[in-house]
């Protein structure tokens, strides 16, 4: 991949080598599992101790009648992968029975899926089933963008004494989006990392994108953001996969993706001092951020004055036609100077929401006018 972001550390630096969880979305047959594992073996072994062959055995599906996994029989296939190919194996668990069967079969890593993370009751049941067990567990973010649900799942599992935990960012379900299957909302993953800086954080570009042609670019983005590894679905014949065919890539494509990743460190390449240049740019950003805060404070003060004026003159808070025109005009102006439409639109909607809140307070309590809460 082309380097457009400055200094790069060599891939020979093992500290930068990403962890990897790879394999088909679902185990379908023993032959399919062994073929995938054999084809992925060299790529997985290249990631050292932080590598697992994955295959889901129990599939929580949205609608009944869809393929819901082969179940317990697939545990024998994963055991064969371990015995014959020397790979560590991983599968999803959504019920204490799954945990019990997987542990008895020697599964090395269990992951909690996004649907399960959404339910604290289910997570607690899994935590109870895993209490006192020394096994690696990964926790995917919940379906919707709720950081505290994700954090709560980690805390419940920690409370059960589990030490080897990993977060997996797989994007969030958003109605009406079309670029990604599950938009990444990167800031939420960054916030998760800030809460749990000691936890490894992996990215699942397969579920974020839902399209194999976008997997590599999202994988690279996660590496640029300092993620610790990747979970990628890989099938020897993706078009024929029983589940999620559109987002799986071949083992050869995965090998090319991993070898093509540009891996960076926090300090850049050895032999260069980037601190002074970075500090200069960061200082300028700090000044700009201070100005932004000042402008927002003044904007909210004016919103309070407007709220008082509307109260005194019997006017509605929401002036829908004006708001729609303001949004269109400002977004169009921003796009004309090269800013992202979705970013500006989202920003103005947040500002407008806060402004409506200030005006509402002014309507209810005259003394709050001109005060930013």
Order of alpha helices (4+ residues) and beta strands (2+ residues): beta-alpha-beta-alpha-beta-alpha-beta-alpha-alpha-beta-alpha-beta-alpha-beta-alpha-alpha-beta-alpha-alpha-alpha-alpha
